[in-house]
Amino acid sequence: MTDDEKPIVDPLPAARAAVLDAALPDVVFDGWSEVLLRRAVAQAEIDPSLAKLAFPRGALDLAVAFHRRGDAQMVERLDTPEFEAMGFTAKITHAVRTRLEIAGPYEEAVRRAASMFALPLYAAEGARITWETADAIWNAAGDTAQDYNWYTKRLTLSGVFSSTLLYWLADTSEEKEATWRFLDRRIAGVMRFEKFKGSMRKNPLARALMLGPNAVLSKVRAPHRGRGPEGLDIGLPGSST
């Protein structure tokens, strides 16, 4: 193979992974800060100009990379025959639990990230990456919705994931057993809501009352896989990011 024929390798994923690996031990002390990012870039021996491309928004992108790495690892773990054989309720519950268990060794880093994304300046980005997590879970579960249900499912699961994450961070029970019971209750509520929506679609009176709204909602279609509610590319990266 000549030099002209060699595939072009994107250096950014490897740079993000190296910097994130270097940063994680110090997040507990520095939080997701510019100080942390600069130190991690130096420790990983990444060229500062390359680091600027990998993290154009600085420490914010470092925290986002941490979250997305967890999502990618979750998707990888769920790719099993056992998961495929589960029912929808079990799949969603198992996926959320898996995502939190992946975060387990980095609980303080997650706590610092949650505090960061709770700030008004970063709240939109926090909502965005939570949506990505919900989207990854529904996709892994085999969701085929293409209408407005695509949005409602992800919006509802985003709320479940956010509330369960906050409960998990405050949970001092053995092996987070209280969190898993909380999760079971929240998922049960989601599934009751999904059944309610299904029953409303089958009810003649409800269909008549919703004739106007449904005419509008019927035109709503899910974006291409990997795209968010605003049509923006939010595709999950590989496990290296």
DOKOLZA-679638 format. One line per field, with one value per residue: x, y, z of N, C-alpha, C in turn; residue in one letter. Coordinates in nm, 2 decimals. Example, Ala and Ser with C-alpha at 12.3 -4.5 7.8 and 13.67 -1.06 7.14 Angstrom:
<rs>
nc1: (1.32; 1.28) .
nc2: (-0.57; -0.22) .
nc3: (0.78; 0.71) .
cac1: (1.23; 1.37) .
cac2: (-0.45; -0.11) .
cac3: (0.78; 0.71) .
cc1: (1.32; 1.29) .
cc2: (-0.33; 0.00) .
cc3: (0.78; 0.79) .
filum: (a; s) .
</rs>
This chain:
<rs>
nc1: (0.08; 0.07; 0.17; -0.02; -0.24; -0.30; -0.52; -0.68; -0.64; -0.83; -0.71; -0.84; -1.03; -0.85; -0.69; -0.88; -0.95; -0.70; -0.65; -0.88; -0.84; -0.62; -0.72; -0.92; -0.84; -0.79; -1.02; -1.18; -1.05; -1.01; -1.25; -1.45; -1.27; -1.08; -0.82; -0.79; -0.81; -0.59; -0.37; -0.42; -0.38; -0.11; 0.00; -0.08; 0.07; -0.02; -0.04; -0.09; -0.24; -0.38; -0.53; -0.69; -0.85; -0.98; -1.11; -1.29; -1.45; -1.33; -1.31; -1.58; -1.63; -1.46; -1.60; -1.83; -1.72; -1.65; -1.91; -2.02; -1.85; -1.92; -2.18; -2.13; -1.99; -2.20; -2.37; -2.22; -2.20; -2.46; -2.50; -2.58; -2.70; -2.87; -2.97; -3.11; -3.31; -3.48; -3.79; -3.94; -3.97; -3.80; -3.56; -3.53; -3.50; -3.28; -3.09; -3.07; -2.98; -2.73; -2.60; -2.56; -2.41; -2.18; -2.09; -2.02; -1.75; -1.66; -1.79; -1.76; -1.67; -1.89; -2.07; -1.95; -1.98; -2.26; -2.32; -2.20; -2.35; -2.59; -2.57; -2.70; -2.56; -2.47; -2.69; -2.84; -2.67; -2.64; -2.90; -2.90; -2.71; -2.82; -3.05; -2.92; -2.84; -3.08; -3.18; -2.99; -3.04; -3.31; -3.27; -3.10; -3.27; -3.43; -3.63; -3.86; -4.01; -4.13; -4.28; -4.43; -4.40; -4.14; -4.01; -4.15; -4.10; -3.82; -3.81; -3.95; -3.79; -3.56; -3.62; -3.66; -3.41; -3.25; -3.36; -3.32; -3.04; -2.98; -3.09; -2.93; -2.68; -2.71; -2.76; -2.70; -2.73; -2.66; -2.48; -2.63; -2.90; -3.14; -3.16; -3.20; -3.46; -3.60; -3.56; -3.71; -3.97; -4.00; -3.97; -4.19; -4.39; -4.35; -4.40; -4.67; -4.78; -4.71; -4.88; -5.13; -5.13; -5.15; -5.40; -5.56; -5.54; -5.68; -5.94; -6.25; -6.39; -6.18; -6.02; -6.17; -6.18; -5.92; -5.88; -5.81; -5.55; -5.41; -5.39; -5.19; -4.98; -4.94; -4.78; -4.53; -4.22; -3.96; -3.62; -3.33; -3.16; -2.94; -2.97; -3.06; -3.34; -3.35; -3.26; -2.99; -2.66; -2.60; -2.47; -2.36; -2.02; -1.74; -1.60; -1.38; -1.41) .
nc2: (-0.12; 0.21; 0.54; 0.72; 0.56; 0.49; 0.47; 0.76; 0.85; 0.96; 1.17; 1.27; 1.12; 0.94; 1.12; 1.25; 1.03; 0.98; 1.21; 1.22; 0.99; 1.06; 1.27; 1.18; 1.07; 1.31; 1.46; 1.46; 1.64; 1.88; 1.92; 1.95; 2.13; 2.41; 2.40; 2.13; 2.03; 2.14; 2.03; 1.75; 1.74; 1.80; 1.58; 1.37; 1.41; 1.54; 1.74; 2.08; 2.22; 2.02; 1.93; 2.15; 2.12; 1.88; 1.94; 2.18; 2.35; 2.36; 2.26; 2.18; 2.02; 1.81; 1.70; 1.62; 1.43; 1.24; 1.15; 1.05; 0.85; 0.66; 0.61; 0.48; 0.25; 0.13; 0.06; -0.12; -0.33; -0.41; -0.54; -0.83; -1.17; -1.24; -0.99; -0.92; -1.11; -1.02; -0.87; -0.55; -0.38; -0.50; -0.47; -0.19; -0.12; -0.27; -0.16; 0.11; 0.06; -0.07; 0.14; 0.31; 0.15; 0.13; 0.39; 0.37; 0.33; 0.58; 0.77; 1.02; 1.18; 1.18; 1.31; 1.56; 1.63; 1.63; 1.85; 2.05; 2.05; 2.13; 2.39; 2.71; 2.80; 2.57; 2.40; 2.33; 2.18; 1.97; 1.86; 1.78; 1.57; 1.39; 1.33; 1.20; 0.97; 0.85; 0.80; 0.62; 0.40; 0.34; 0.27; 0.06; -0.12; -0.19; -0.02; 0.09; 0.31; 0.57; 0.80; 1.07; 0.94; 0.86; 1.08; 1.13; 0.90; 0.91; 1.16; 1.10; 0.89; 1.03; 1.19; 0.99; 0.88; 1.10; 1.16; 0.91; 0.90; 1.12; 1.02; 0.79; 0.91; 1.01; 0.79; 0.58; 0.32; -0.04; -0.16; 0.00; -0.07; 0.06; 0.24; 0.08; -0.02; 0.22; 0.28; 0.07; 0.14; 0.38; 0.31; 0.13; 0.32; 0.46; 0.26; 0.22; 0.46; 0.43; 0.22; 0.34; 0.54; 0.37; 0.26; 0.48; 0.54; 0.33; 0.38; 0.48; 0.73; 0.88; 0.89; 1.05; 1.29; 1.36; 1.41; 1.65; 1.73; 1.49; 1.50; 1.69; 1.58; 1.35; 1.42; 1.45; 1.32; 1.09; 1.19; 1.11; 0.82; 0.87; 1.14; 1.43; 1.60; 1.84; 1.79; 1.78; 1.65; 1.39; 1.16; 0.86; 0.83; 0.61; 0.38; 0.50; 0.76) .
nc3: (0.00; -0.10; 0.02; -0.05; -0.06; 0.20; 0.47; 0.61; 0.94; 1.20; 1.45; 1.67; 1.84; 1.98; 2.11; 2.28; 2.44; 2.57; 2.71; 2.87; 3.03; 3.17; 3.31; 3.49; 3.75; 3.89; 3.90; 4.13; 4.29; 4.14; 4.00; 3.70; 3.54; 3.38; 3.48; 3.54; 3.28; 3.14; 3.29; 3.24; 2.96; 2.94; 3.10; 2.94; 2.72; 2.49; 2.20; 2.25; 2.05; 1.91; 2.13; 2.16; 1.94; 2.00; 2.23; 2.20; 2.35; 2.58; 2.93; 2.94; 2.72; 2.79; 3.01; 2.88; 2.71; 2.89; 2.98; 2.74; 2.68; 2.88; 2.79; 2.54; 2.63; 2.77; 2.56; 2.43; 2.63; 2.64; 2.41; 2.38; 2.36; 2.57; 2.66; 2.43; 2.44; 2.64; 2.76; 2.68; 2.91; 3.10; 2.95; 2.94; 3.21; 3.28; 3.12; 3.21; 3.47; 3.41; 3.29; 3.51; 3.67; 3.53; 3.57; 3.84; 3.95; 3.92; 4.08; 4.22; 4.01; 3.85; 4.01; 4.03; 3.76; 3.73; 3.90; 3.75; 3.51; 3.61; 3.63; 3.51; 3.28; 3.16; 3.14; 2.91; 2.76; 2.94; 2.93; 2.67; 2.65; 2.83; 2.69; 2.47; 2.60; 2.67; 2.42; 2.32; 2.48; 2.42; 2.15; 2.17; 2.29; 2.08; 1.98; 1.75; 1.68; 1.47; 1.46; 1.65; 1.89; 1.91; 2.02; 2.26; 2.41; 2.45; 2.58; 2.82; 2.92; 2.96; 3.18; 3.37; 3.38; 3.47; 3.73; 3.86; 3.85; 4.02; 4.26; 4.29; 4.33; 4.59; 4.74; 5.00; 5.06; 5.09; 4.82; 4.65; 4.66; 4.73; 4.52; 4.30; 4.36; 4.35; 4.08; 3.96; 4.03; 3.90; 3.63; 3.61; 3.62; 3.38; 3.19; 3.25; 3.16; 2.88; 2.81; 2.86; 2.67; 2.44; 2.49; 2.46; 2.19; 2.09; 2.17; 2.06; 2.12; 2.23; 2.01; 1.84; 1.98; 1.97; 1.71; 1.57; 1.70; 1.64; 1.37; 1.33; 1.48; 1.35; 1.14; 1.25; 1.25; 1.34; 1.37; 1.17; 1.28; 1.55; 1.56; 1.72; 1.89; 1.77; 1.52; 1.52; 1.49; 1.70; 1.73; 1.89; 1.99; 1.94; 2.19; 2.26; 2.31) .
cac1: (0.00; 0.14; 0.13; -0.15; -0.35; -0.32; -0.64; -0.66; -0.68; -0.87; -0.64; -0.91; -1.07; -0.74; -0.65; -0.98; -0.94; -0.58; -0.67; -0.98; -0.78; -0.53; -0.80; -1.01; -0.79; -0.79; -1.15; -1.23; -0.98; -1.02; -1.37; -1.43; -1.22; -0.97; -0.70; -0.78; -0.79; -0.45; -0.29; -0.44; -0.32; 0.03; 0.03; -0.11; 0.16; -0.10; -0.01; -0.20; -0.32; -0.46; -0.62; -0.79; -0.95; -1.05; -1.20; -1.30; -1.52; -1.26; -1.35; -1.71; -1.62; -1.40; -1.71; -1.92; -1.65; -1.67; -2.05; -2.04; -1.77; -2.01; -2.29; -2.07; -1.96; -2.33; -2.42; -2.13; -2.24; -2.60; -2.51; -2.57; -2.82; -2.95; -3.04; -3.20; -3.43; -3.56; -3.90; -3.91; -3.96; -3.67; -3.45; -3.50; -3.45; -3.14; -3.00; -3.04; -2.89; -2.60; -2.53; -2.52; -2.30; -2.05; -2.04; -2.00; -1.61; -1.63; -1.91; -1.73; -1.66; -2.03; -2.13; -1.90; -2.04; -2.40; -2.32; -2.17; -2.46; -2.70; -2.56; -2.77; -2.48; -2.45; -2.81; -2.89; -2.58; -2.68; -3.02; -2.87; -2.64; -2.92; -3.13; -2.84; -2.84; -3.21; -3.19; -2.90; -3.11; -3.43; -3.22; -3.05; -3.39; -3.50; -3.74; -3.88; -4.10; -4.09; -4.37; -4.40; -4.37; -3.99; -3.98; -4.21; -4.03; -3.69; -3.83; -3.99; -3.68; -3.46; -3.66; -3.64; -3.26; -3.20; -3.41; -3.25; -2.90; -2.97; -3.11; -2.81; -2.57; -2.74; -2.79; -2.59; -2.77; -2.57; -2.48; -2.73; -3.02; -3.25; -3.17; -3.26; -3.60; -3.65; -3.57; -3.82; -4.09; -4.01; -3.99; -4.33; -4.47; -4.33; -4.47; -4.82; -4.80; -4.71; -5.01; -5.23; -5.13; -5.20; -5.54; -5.63; -5.54; -5.78; -6.07; -6.32; -6.42; -6.05; -5.97; -6.25; -6.14; -5.78; -5.87; -5.73; -5.41; -5.34; -5.36; -5.07; -4.88; -4.91; -4.67; -4.41; -4.14; -3.83; -3.50; -3.25; -3.09; -2.82; -2.99; -3.14; -3.47; -3.34; -3.20; -2.85; -2.59; -2.55; -2.43; -2.26; -1.89; -1.69; -1.57; -1.25; -1.44) .
cac2: (0.00; 0.34; 0.65; 0.78; 0.47; 0.46; 0.54; 0.87; 0.82; 1.08; 1.17; 1.33; 1.02; 0.89; 1.24; 1.27; 0.92; 0.99; 1.32; 1.18; 0.89; 1.14; 1.37; 1.12; 1.06; 1.44; 1.52; 1.47; 1.75; 2.00; 1.93; 1.96; 2.27; 2.43; 2.36; 1.99; 2.00; 2.17; 1.93; 1.63; 1.75; 1.78; 1.45; 1.27; 1.45; 1.57; 1.87; 2.17; 2.26; 1.91; 1.93; 2.25; 2.07; 1.77; 2.00; 2.33; 2.43; 2.34; 2.16; 2.14; 1.91; 1.70; 1.63; 1.56; 1.31; 1.14; 1.10; 0.98; 0.72; 0.57; 0.56; 0.38; 0.13; 0.07; 0.00; -0.24; -0.43; -0.45; -0.62; -0.97; -1.25; -1.23; -0.87; -0.93; -1.19; -0.96; -0.78; -0.41; -0.33; -0.55; -0.41; -0.05; -0.12; -0.33; -0.06; 0.22; 0.01; -0.09; 0.27; 0.36; 0.06; 0.17; 0.51; 0.34; 0.36; 0.73; 0.84; 1.16; 1.25; 1.19; 1.41; 1.69; 1.66; 1.67; 1.98; 2.14; 2.06; 2.19; 2.54; 2.76; 2.81; 2.44; 2.32; 2.28; 2.07; 1.85; 1.80; 1.72; 1.44; 1.30; 1.28; 1.10; 0.84; 0.79; 0.76; 0.50; 0.29; 0.29; 0.21; -0.08; -0.20; -0.22; 0.07; 0.12; 0.42; 0.67; 0.91; 1.15; 0.85; 0.86; 1.19; 1.11; 0.79; 0.96; 1.26; 1.04; 0.82; 1.13; 1.23; 0.88; 0.86; 1.21; 1.14; 0.80; 0.94; 1.20; 0.93; 0.71; 0.99; 1.03; 0.66; 0.52; 0.18; -0.14; -0.19; 0.09; -0.14; 0.15; 0.30; -0.01; -0.02; 0.35; 0.27; -0.02; 0.22; 0.48; 0.24; 0.09; 0.44; 0.49; 0.16; 0.24; 0.57; 0.38; 0.14; 0.44; 0.60; 0.27; 0.24; 0.60; 0.53; 0.23; 0.43; 0.56; 0.86; 0.95; 0.92; 1.16; 1.41; 1.39; 1.41; 1.76; 1.72; 1.38; 1.55; 1.76; 1.49; 1.24; 1.47; 1.45; 1.20; 1.08; 1.22; 0.99; 0.76; 0.94; 1.28; 1.48; 1.65; 1.96; 1.74; 1.80; 1.52; 1.36; 1.02; 0.81; 0.79; 0.48; 0.37; 0.58; 0.90) .
cac3: (0.00; -0.10; 0.12; -0.10; -0.04; 0.34; 0.52; 0.70; 1.08; 1.28; 1.57; 1.78; 1.94; 2.06; 2.19; 2.38; 2.53; 2.65; 2.80; 2.97; 3.12; 3.25; 3.40; 3.58; 3.89; 3.96; 3.90; 4.27; 4.35; 4.06; 3.93; 3.55; 3.53; 3.29; 3.54; 3.52; 3.14; 3.11; 3.35; 3.17; 2.83; 2.97; 3.14; 2.83; 2.62; 2.37; 2.15; 2.28; 1.93; 1.89; 2.24; 2.14; 1.84; 2.06; 2.33; 2.16; 2.45; 2.71; 3.03; 2.92; 2.63; 2.86; 3.09; 2.78; 2.66; 3.00; 2.97; 2.62; 2.70; 2.95; 2.70; 2.45; 2.71; 2.80; 2.44; 2.41; 2.73; 2.61; 2.29; 2.41; 2.33; 2.69; 2.66; 2.32; 2.47; 2.74; 2.72; 2.68; 3.05; 3.15; 2.88; 2.98; 3.35; 3.28; 3.05; 3.30; 3.58; 3.35; 3.27; 3.64; 3.72; 3.46; 3.64; 3.98; 3.99; 3.91; 4.14; 4.25; 3.88; 3.80; 4.10; 3.98; 3.63; 3.76; 3.95; 3.64; 3.41; 3.67; 3.62; 3.40; 3.16; 3.09; 3.15; 2.78; 2.73; 3.03; 2.88; 2.54; 2.67; 2.89; 2.57; 2.40; 2.68; 2.66; 2.28; 2.31; 2.55; 2.34; 2.03; 2.21; 2.32; 1.96; 1.95; 1.60; 1.66; 1.38; 1.47; 1.77; 2.00; 1.92; 2.10; 2.39; 2.48; 2.49; 2.68; 2.94; 2.98; 3.01; 3.31; 3.46; 3.40; 3.55; 3.87; 3.91; 3.87; 4.14; 4.37; 4.30; 4.39; 4.73; 4.80; 5.09; 5.09; 5.05; 4.68; 4.59; 4.65; 4.73; 4.39; 4.20; 4.39; 4.30; 3.93; 3.93; 4.05; 3.79; 3.50; 3.61; 3.59; 3.24; 3.12; 3.26; 3.07; 2.74; 2.80; 2.86; 2.53; 2.35; 2.51; 2.41; 2.05; 2.05; 2.22; 1.95; 2.17; 2.24; 1.88; 1.79; 2.05; 1.93; 1.56; 1.53; 1.74; 1.57; 1.23; 1.34; 1.53; 1.25; 1.05; 1.32; 1.23; 1.41; 1.28; 1.14; 1.39; 1.59; 1.56; 1.84; 1.87; 1.68; 1.40; 1.53; 1.50; 1.84; 1.72; 1.99; 1.94; 1.99; 2.33; 2.29; 2.34) .
cc1: (0.09; 0.09; 0.00; -0.27; -0.38; -0.44; -0.60; -0.72; -0.71; -0.80; -0.72; -0.97; -0.97; -0.69; -0.75; -0.97; -0.82; -0.60; -0.77; -0.92; -0.69; -0.60; -0.87; -0.96; -0.80; -0.92; -1.20; -1.17; -1.01; -1.16; -1.34; -1.39; -1.11; -0.84; -0.68; -0.75; -0.64; -0.35; -0.30; -0.37; -0.17; 0.07; 0.01; -0.01; 0.09; -0.06; -0.12; -0.29; -0.42; -0.57; -0.73; -0.90; -1.04; -1.15; -1.22; -1.37; -1.45; -1.31; -1.49; -1.71; -1.55; -1.51; -1.80; -1.86; -1.66; -1.81; -2.07; -1.96; -1.86; -2.13; -2.24; -2.04; -2.09; -2.38; -2.35; -2.18; -2.38; -2.61; -2.48; -2.70; -2.92; -3.03; -3.15; -3.33; -3.52; -3.68; -3.86; -3.89; -3.83; -3.55; -3.42; -3.45; -3.31; -3.05; -2.97; -2.95; -2.75; -2.53; -2.48; -2.41; -2.17; -2.00; -1.99; -1.85; -1.58; -1.74; -1.88; -1.72; -1.80; -2.09; -2.08; -1.96; -2.19; -2.41; -2.29; -2.28; -2.59; -2.69; -2.63; -2.69; -2.47; -2.57; -2.85; -2.80; -2.61; -2.80; -2.99; -2.80; -2.73; -3.01; -3.05; -2.85; -2.97; -3.23; -3.11; -2.97; -3.23; -3.38; -3.17; -3.16; -3.47; -3.62; -3.75; -3.98; -4.04; -4.17; -4.33; -4.37; -4.21; -3.95; -4.03; -4.14; -3.90; -3.70; -3.86; -3.87; -3.57; -3.49; -3.64; -3.49; -3.21; -3.24; -3.34; -3.11; -2.89; -2.99; -2.99; -2.69; -2.59; -2.76; -2.67; -2.63; -2.66; -2.59; -2.59; -2.86; -3.14; -3.27; -3.24; -3.41; -3.67; -3.67; -3.68; -3.95; -4.11; -4.03; -4.13; -4.42; -4.47; -4.41; -4.63; -4.86; -4.81; -4.84; -5.13; -5.24; -5.18; -5.35; -5.62; -5.64; -5.65; -5.93; -6.13; -6.34; -6.29; -6.00; -6.04; -6.21; -6.00; -5.76; -5.78; -5.58; -5.34; -5.31; -5.22; -4.95; -4.84; -4.80; -4.54; -4.34; -4.01; -3.72; -3.43; -3.18; -2.96; -2.84; -3.09; -3.27; -3.47; -3.28; -3.05; -2.78; -2.54; -2.51; -2.33; -2.13; -1.85; -1.64; -1.45; -1.28; -1.52) .
cc2: (0.12; 0.44; 0.71; 0.69; 0.44; 0.54; 0.65; 0.84; 0.95; 1.08; 1.21; 1.23; 0.97; 1.00; 1.26; 1.16; 0.94; 1.10; 1.29; 1.08; 0.97; 1.23; 1.30; 1.11; 1.19; 1.51; 1.55; 1.59; 1.88; 2.02; 1.93; 2.10; 2.28; 2.39; 2.21; 1.96; 2.02; 2.07; 1.79; 1.63; 1.73; 1.64; 1.34; 1.30; 1.47; 1.72; 1.97; 2.21; 2.15; 1.90; 2.03; 2.20; 1.96; 1.83; 2.15; 2.41; 2.41; 2.23; 2.10; 2.01; 1.79; 1.63; 1.56; 1.43; 1.20; 1.07; 1.01; 0.85; 0.62; 0.52; 0.46; 0.25; 0.06; 0.00; -0.13; -0.36; -0.49; -0.54; -0.77; -1.04; -1.24; -1.10; -0.87; -1.01; -1.13; -0.89; -0.64; -0.35; -0.37; -0.49; -0.27; -0.04; -0.17; -0.23; 0.06; 0.18; -0.01; 0.04; 0.33; 0.28; 0.09; 0.30; 0.49; 0.37; 0.50; 0.81; 0.99; 1.24; 1.27; 1.30; 1.55; 1.73; 1.70; 1.81; 2.08; 2.16; 2.11; 2.34; 2.59; 2.77; 2.68; 2.34; 2.26; 2.17; 1.94; 1.78; 1.72; 1.58; 1.34; 1.24; 1.17; 0.96; 0.77; 0.73; 0.63; 0.38; 0.24; 0.22; 0.07; -0.17; -0.24; -0.14; 0.10; 0.24; 0.52; 0.80; 0.99; 1.07; 0.84; 0.96; 1.17; 1.01; 0.84; 1.07; 1.20; 0.97; 0.91; 1.17; 1.11; 0.86; 0.97; 1.19; 1.02; 0.83; 1.02; 1.11; 0.84; 0.78; 1.01; 0.90; 0.60; 0.37; 0.08; -0.18; -0.12; 0.02; -0.05; 0.22; 0.21; -0.03; 0.11; 0.34; 0.18; 0.06; 0.32; 0.42; 0.18; 0.20; 0.47; 0.39; 0.17; 0.35; 0.52; 0.30; 0.24; 0.51; 0.50; 0.26; 0.36; 0.60; 0.43; 0.28; 0.52; 0.71; 0.94; 0.98; 1.04; 1.29; 1.45; 1.40; 1.53; 1.75; 1.61; 1.42; 1.62; 1.66; 1.38; 1.29; 1.47; 1.31; 1.20; 1.12; 1.10; 0.95; 0.84; 1.09; 1.32; 1.55; 1.78; 1.92; 1.76; 1.66; 1.50; 1.21; 0.97; 0.78; 0.66; 0.49; 0.45; 0.72; 0.91) .
cc3: (0.00; 0.00; 0.08; -0.07; 0.11; 0.39; 0.62; 0.84; 1.15; 1.41; 1.69; 1.88; 2.03; 2.16; 2.31; 2.48; 2.62; 2.75; 2.91; 3.07; 3.22; 3.35; 3.51; 3.72; 3.96; 3.96; 4.04; 4.33; 4.28; 4.00; 3.78; 3.52; 3.42; 3.35; 3.52; 3.37; 3.10; 3.16; 3.28; 3.04; 2.84; 3.00; 3.03; 2.71; 2.49; 2.33; 2.19; 2.17; 1.90; 2.00; 2.22; 2.04; 1.91; 2.16; 2.30; 2.26; 2.59; 2.80; 3.00; 2.83; 2.69; 2.94; 2.99; 2.73; 2.76; 2.99; 2.85; 2.62; 2.77; 2.87; 2.60; 2.51; 2.74; 2.68; 2.41; 2.50; 2.70; 2.49; 2.31; 2.38; 2.45; 2.69; 2.55; 2.35; 2.58; 2.68; 2.73; 2.82; 3.11; 3.08; 2.92; 3.12; 3.35; 3.22; 3.14; 3.41; 3.53; 3.34; 3.40; 3.70; 3.66; 3.53; 3.78; 4.02; 3.99; 3.97; 4.17; 4.12; 3.83; 3.88; 4.06; 3.85; 3.64; 3.81; 3.84; 3.55; 3.48; 3.67; 3.50; 3.27; 3.08; 3.10; 3.02; 2.74; 2.81; 2.98; 2.75; 2.56; 2.74; 2.78; 2.49; 2.47; 2.66; 2.51; 2.26; 2.37; 2.47; 2.21; 2.06; 2.24; 2.20; 1.93; 1.80; 1.58; 1.56; 1.38; 1.60; 1.89; 2.02; 2.02; 2.25; 2.47; 2.53; 2.59; 2.81; 3.01; 3.03; 3.15; 3.41; 3.49; 3.49; 3.70; 3.93; 3.94; 4.00; 4.27; 4.40; 4.37; 4.54; 4.81; 4.88; 5.12; 5.04; 4.90; 4.60; 4.57; 4.65; 4.59; 4.29; 4.23; 4.33; 4.14; 3.89; 3.93; 3.93; 3.65; 3.49; 3.57; 3.44; 3.16; 3.13; 3.17; 2.92; 2.72; 2.79; 2.72; 2.43; 2.36; 2.45; 2.26; 2.00; 2.09; 2.11; 2.00; 2.18; 2.11; 1.82; 1.85; 2.01; 1.78; 1.51; 1.57; 1.67; 1.43; 1.23; 1.38; 1.43; 1.15; 1.12; 1.30; 1.30; 1.32; 1.25; 1.27; 1.42; 1.58; 1.66; 1.80; 1.78; 1.55; 1.40; 1.55; 1.64; 1.84; 1.83; 1.93; 1.99; 2.13; 2.36; 2.32; 2.47) .
filum: (m; t; d; d; e; k; p; i; v; d; p; l; p; a; a; r; a; a; v; l; d; a; a; l; p; d; v; v; f; d; g; w; s; e; v; l; l; r; r; a; v; a; q; a; e; i; d; p; s; l; a; k; l; a; f; p; r; g; a; l; d; l; a; v; a; f; h; r; r; g; d; a; q; m; v; e; r; l; d; t; p; e; f; e; a; m; g; f; t; a; k; i; t; h; a; v; r; t; r; l; e; i; a; g; p; y; e; e; a; v; r; r; a; a; s; m; f; a; l; p; l; y; a; a; e; g; a; r; i; t; w; e; t; a; d; a; i; w; n; a; a; g; d; t; a; q; d; y; n; w; y; t; k; r; l; t; l; s; g; v; f; s; s; t; l; l; y; w; l; a; d; t; s; e; e; k; e; a; t; w; r; f; l; d; r; r; i; a; g; v; m; r; f; e; k; f; k; g; s; m; r; k; n; p; l; a; r; a; l; m; l; g; p; n; a; v; l; s; k; v; r; a; p; h; r; g; r; g; p; e; g; l; d; i; g; l; p; g; s; s; t) .
</rs>
